[in-house]
Amino acid sequence: MESKEWQQTVKDQTFIISTAPTLPHAFIQQAFSTSAMYWAKPVSSEHVQKLVDNSCTLGLYCLENTNDGKHQRTPIGMARMVTDYVTLAYLTDVYVQDEYQGLGLGKWMVRCCRAIAVDMPELRFMILLTGSEQAQNLYRRELGMKVMGSEEKLTAMGARRASLEEAAASPPS
Ligand SMILES: CC(C)(COP(=O)(O)OP(=O)(O)OC[C@H]1O[C@@H](n2cnc3c(N)ncnc32)[C@H](O)[C@@H]1OP(=O)(O)O)[C@@H](O)C(=O)NCCC(=O)NCCS
C-alpha cells in the first residue's frame, strides 16, 4: 500500500503521522516494554520486523529543528492496524508517549486510522480490544464503535464501514 502522511501544529510544535516504514524498531520495542502498553510484551527485533511487515503501522513524530537548519522526526507514538486492506482492520497498540499526552494527538491518530479504513470500499468491520473505559469513549466517538462483548476487563468493540463514515461526518466535539 502507498504510504500516507498527515501533519499538524499544536502549541507551536509540528507533528507528523506517517504510515511509511520509518518507525525505528527500537522505538516499538521500547514502547512495548512500557507499563502504558500493559498488554504488550518486549519482542525480538526479528518479531518487530515481522509485525511491521504484516500490519499498517502509523508512526507519530515530533518535527524538531537540528543545528544545521534541517528537520528531524523524533518518534513519540504509534498505532497499528492488522488488516488485509479489503475487508477487516484490527486496531491495536495505540500509544502516545507520556509527555505528549493530552494534546489531541491520540485522537488524531485514531482519526487517521479511521481515514485509512474508510478508504477500503469493501471493509466489513473495524474491530479492537480494550481494557480501558476512557479509551472506549474515544473509540465510540471517533470510530462510531459499539461494544460487541467483554470478558473480565477486556472489551471487544467494532464498527461497520457505515458507522466509521458517520463518525467521520459528525462535527468534532
Ligand atoms: C490513549 C492515548 C493514546 C490517548 O492519547 P492522547 O494524545 O493523550 O489523547 P488525546 O489528547 O487525543 O485525548 C483523546 C482522548 O483520549 C482519552 N484518553 C486520555 N488519556 C487516556 C488514557 N490514559 N487511557 C485511555 N484513554 C485516554 C480521553 O478519553 C480523551 O478524550 P477527551 O478528548 O474527552 O479528553 C494515551 O493516553 C496513551 O498512550 N495511553 C497509554 C496507552 C493506552 O492506554 N492506549 C489505549 C489502549 S486501548
The ligand as a MOL file (V3000), in Angstrom:
LIG
                    3D

  0  0  0     0  0            999 V3000
M  V30 BEGIN CTAB
M  V30 COUNTS 48 50 0 0 0
M  V30 BEGIN ATOM
M  V30 1 C -4.8810 6.5740 24.9770 0
M  V30 2 C -3.8430 7.5600 24.4650 0
M  V30 3 C -3.2570 7.0660 23.1330 0
M  V30 4 C -4.5360 8.9060 24.2250 0
M  V30 5 O -3.5920 9.7860 23.6940 0
M  V30 6 P -3.6390 11.3610 23.9820 0
M  V30 7 O -2.8370 12.0210 22.9370 0
M  V30 8 O -3.3020 11.6410 25.3830 0
M  V30 9 O -5.2000 11.6080 23.7810 0
M  V30 10 P -5.9130 12.9310 23.3240 0
M  V30 11 O -5.2380 14.1320 23.9040 0
M  V30 12 O -6.1110 12.8970 21.8630 0
M  V30 13 O -7.3090 12.7290 24.0340 0
M  V30 14 C -8.2870 11.9010 23.4260 0
M  V30 15 C -8.9780 11.0660 24.4050 0
M  V30 16 O -8.1140 10.0560 24.8810 0
M  V30 17 C -8.6680 9.5490 26.0580 0
M  V30 18 N -7.5690 9.3320 26.9940 0
M  V30 19 C -6.7450 10.2350 27.5200 0
M  V30 20 N -5.8550 9.6190 28.3210 0
M  V30 21 C -6.1470 8.3020 28.2750 0
M  V30 22 C -5.5940 7.1510 28.8780 0
M  V30 23 N -4.5470 7.2200 29.7020 0
M  V30 24 N -6.1310 5.9700 28.6090 0
M  V30 25 C -7.1620 5.8850 27.7630 0
M  V30 26 N -7.7420 6.9340 27.1700 0
M  V30 27 C -7.2290 8.1390 27.4250 0
M  V30 28 C -9.6460 10.5390 26.6100 0
M  V30 29 O -10.9270 9.9750 26.5000 0
M  V30 30 C -9.5230 11.7180 25.6700 0
M  V30 31 O -10.8000 12.1920 25.4510 0
M  V30 32 P -11.2090 13.7080 25.7380 0
M  V30 33 O -10.9010 14.3920 24.4520 0
M  V30 34 O -12.6480 13.5970 26.0370 0
M  V30 35 O -10.3780 14.1960 26.8870 0
M  V30 36 C -2.6930 7.7970 25.5020 0
M  V30 37 O -3.2620 8.2300 26.7010 0
M  V30 38 C -1.8570 6.5610 25.7600 0
M  V30 39 O -0.9080 6.2870 25.0230 0
M  V30 40 N -2.1930 5.8010 26.8100 0
M  V30 41 C -1.4570 4.6020 27.1600 0
M  V30 42 C -1.7200 3.5090 26.1510 0
M  V30 43 C -3.2050 3.2010 26.0660 0
M  V30 44 O -3.8910 3.0660 27.0610 0
M  V30 45 N -3.6730 3.0720 24.7960 0
M  V30 46 C -5.0590 2.7760 24.5010 0
M  V30 47 C -5.3230 1.3510 24.6910 0
M  V30 48 S -6.9450 0.8670 24.1710 0
M  V30 END ATOM
M  V30 BEGIN BOND
M  V30 1 1 1 2
M  V30 2 1 2 3
M  V30 3 1 2 4
M  V30 4 1 2 36
M  V30 5 1 4 5
M  V30 6 1 5 6
M  V30 7 2 6 7
M  V30 8 1 6 8
M  V30 9 1 6 9
M  V30 10 1 9 10
M  V30 11 2 10 11
M  V30 12 1 10 12
M  V30 13 1 10 13
M  V30 14 1 13 14
M  V30 15 1 14 15
M  V30 16 1 15 16
M  V30 17 1 15 30
M  V30 18 1 16 17
M  V30 19 1 17 18
M  V30 20 1 17 28
M  V30 21 1 18 19
M  V30 22 1 18 27
M  V30 23 2 19 20
M  V30 24 1 20 21
M  V30 25 1 21 22
M  V30 26 2 21 27
M  V30 27 1 22 23
M  V30 28 2 22 24
M  V30 29 1 24 25
M  V30 30 2 25 26
M  V30 31 1 26 27
M  V30 32 1 28 29
M  V30 33 1 28 30
M  V30 34 1 30 31
M  V30 35 1 31 32
M  V30 36 2 32 33
M  V30 37 1 32 34
M  V30 38 1 32 35
M  V30 39 1 36 37
M  V30 40 1 36 38
M  V30 41 2 38 39
M  V30 42 1 38 40
M  V30 43 1 40 41
M  V30 44 1 41 42
M  V30 45 1 42 43
M  V30 46 2 43 44
M  V30 47 1 43 45
M  V30 48 1 45 46
M  V30 49 1 46 47
M  V30 50 1 47 48
M  V30 END BOND
M  V30 END CTAB
M  END
